[in-house]
Amino acid sequence: MLLENGMQRLKNLHLLLVEDDVQIRQSFVKTLSHFFDTIHEASNGIEALELFHQHRIDFVLTDFAMPQMSAPQFIKTLRQYNPTLPIAIISNYDDKETILECIPLHLIGYIFKPLTYTKLKTFLEETLLPTLEATKRHFTFTHDTYMEGTKLCVRKVVHTLTLYEMRLIEMLALHWGDVVPFVALESYVYGDESLNKSGLKNLVYRIKKKYDFPYIQNIKELGYTLEVPQ
């Protein structure tokens, strides 16, 4: 059941695929679409960086040998914006020695071509899902805004959240796209502590203003939701 829930979680992730060969990329997309609903395609590192800045990206799968920008250069640039984004390399067996260049860039792993359904499924189950579980309090909101535990990074500025602030953002991120009722949110954030009615409203206001985090929206008489431009 846990594995099934994990694989279902992948459906909601936004994948960035970088592969310069059109036919190979189309083949990859066909295989990847069994697991991911949203796949952004790029033919080189420069295109990939543009997509990274335009969309929410949760996982990057990139070819090693690319024109215009090498994989190490591309990954190093990504790391400047998001040091914990899950990144994996897909490559030929011949590139195994060269892949060692990317180890300092904190890859979660690599897959050797050809990319088959079985090989991909094994990688997702044994590598990506455990990585996501280990960093389940990591949420990527935009290309330069993410939360890692009590740290909220907004446009390269890192803020330390209070416990209540972290819980509120975490609850909304866990139910991304849904409206979280006021009562459920208050219970998750404050537990059994007594609170006046304006407490949650003040907390949301403080997060939005203090950290320049405008994505929390009040749905009148229902609750709060997270709305981030995709």
N, C-alpha and C positions, 0 to 999 in steps of 0.2 A: 504493500500500500504506500509506504514512504517513497519507494522508487517511482511508483506511478504518479504520485503527487509531484515529485521532482521533475519528471519528464513533462508533466503538464505545465509546470512553471516555465519551462523553456519556451513554450508557445507564446508567452507574453514578453519574452526578451527581444530586443532589437539587435540583430546581428549585422555586422559590417564585414563583408566578404571582399577580399582584394586578390584578384587574379587577372593577369594580363591577356591570357589566351581566351578568346571569346567562347570557343566550343567547350573548352574545359570548364570555364566559369558557368556556362549554362548547365553543364552536367552536374557541377557542384550544387547549383541552386536547386536542381531537381531532387537531389538527395537530401539536401539540407531542409527543404520545404516540408519534409516529413516531420520535422521537429520544431521548426521556427516559422511563425506566421509572418514576421517582418524581416526581410533581408534587403539590406542596402548593398548595391554592387558597385565596385570600382575596379578600373583596369590598371591603376598604378597608385603609388603612395600619395601623389599630389591630389588626385581625385578623391582618394580616401580621406585625406585630411579635410577637404572641403565638405564632404558628407558628415564627417565627425563634428564639424562646427555647425552644421545645419540641423542635425537630428540628435535625438537621444540614442546613444549607443551603449549596449550592455555587454557585448562580447565581440571580439575581433578575431577573425580567422584570415590570415594573410599568407600569400605565397612568399617564398624566400627570395627567389630570383625575379626581380621586377625592373622594368625600365624607369628611367628618370630619378628614381629614389630607391636606394637599397632597403631591404627589410630592417636592418639595424637602425638606419637613419629614420625611417618611418616610425618605428616603435619608440625610439628615443624621443622623437617629437611628441608622440602621444603621451608619453610618460611626464612630460612637462605640464600637461593639463590634468592628467588623471593617473597618479602613480599606482593605483590598485586595480585598474580596469583589467579584466581577464583577457589575455591575448595568447593565441596559439598560432603556430606556424604549420603550414602544410607544404611539403616539399618532396623532392626526389631523394632516393637513397644516397645519390652521389653528393648531396649537400650536407651530409651528416656532420662532417668535420667543421664546415663553415657555420653551421647552426650554433656551434659553441660560442660564437661571437655574441649571440643574443642572450646567453645565460645571465649576464649581469642586469639585463633589462626585465627580469622577473616574469618570464613566460610561465604559463601554467602547463605547457607541454607542446608536443608537435605530433603531426600525423603525416605518414609517408603516403605518397600517391601510389596507386589510384585510390580515390576516396569512395569506398563502397559503403553501402547502408550498414552492414555489420560492423565495419571498422569505425564508422562515425558513431554509431550507437554505443559501442564499447567505450570510446573516448568520452562521450558525453556522460555516461553512467559512472565511469571510474575516475574521471579527471575533472570535468567541468562542474558537475553537480556537487561533489565534495568541496570544491573550491567555493562555490556559491553558499554552501551550508556553513563553511568556516567563516565566511564574511557575510552572514545573513543580515547584518546590520549595515551593510554597505548598499547605498542606493545612488544611482546616477540619475540626475534630473535633467541636466543639459550637458553640453560638451565641457563646460567649465564650472559646473555646480554639482557637488555630490556630498553625501554624508557617510562618514565612516565612524561608527560608534558615536562618541560624543563630539566628534569633529565635523563641522560643517564648512566645506570649502566653497566659497562664492567668488568666482573670477579670480582665482589664485590667492585669495585672502582666506586664511583658515581661522575659524572662530571655534571656541569651546562652548558647547551647549550645556545648559543646566539639565538635570535629570528630567524635569517636566518637559522642557523644550525637546529633548531627544525623544521622549516617549510619544509626544504628540506627532512629530514628523514621521517617526517610525510607524505608528499606527496608520496614518494616512498613506504612507508609501506601501505598506503591506496590503492595503485595499485600494491601490491605485485605480482610478477610474470609477470607483464606487463612492456613494455618499455614506460616510460613517455617522451614525446617529449621535446626537449630543451625549446621551446617557452612556453609550458604549465608549465614547472617546473619553469622557470624564472618568469612567471606571478604570480604563487602561492607564490613563495619565496619573491620576491621583489615588487610585486604590480606594481604601476605606476612609481616607482623610475627608473631613468635612470641608465644604467649599461653598462660597456664595455664588449666585448665579452668574455674576459677571467675571468670575475667575478664568474660565476657559476663553471667553472673548478677549480678555486682557492679555492672556498668554499668546493667543494667535496674533493680536495686534503687535505685541512686542517682538515676536519672531519676524514678522513681515517688515517692520521698520528698523529694528536693530541690526538685522543681517541682510537687508535688501533681498528678501526672499518672498516674492509676491504671489507664489503659486497656491497658497491655501485660500480656498473660496468658501464663503458661507452660503449654504443653500437654505433659504428662509424656511424656518420651522421644521427642518429635517436634520441638518447636521453640517459637517464640513467635508470637502473633497479636495483632492489634489489635481490641479489643472496646469499642465506644463505643455507649452507649444512643442509639437513634434516635428 
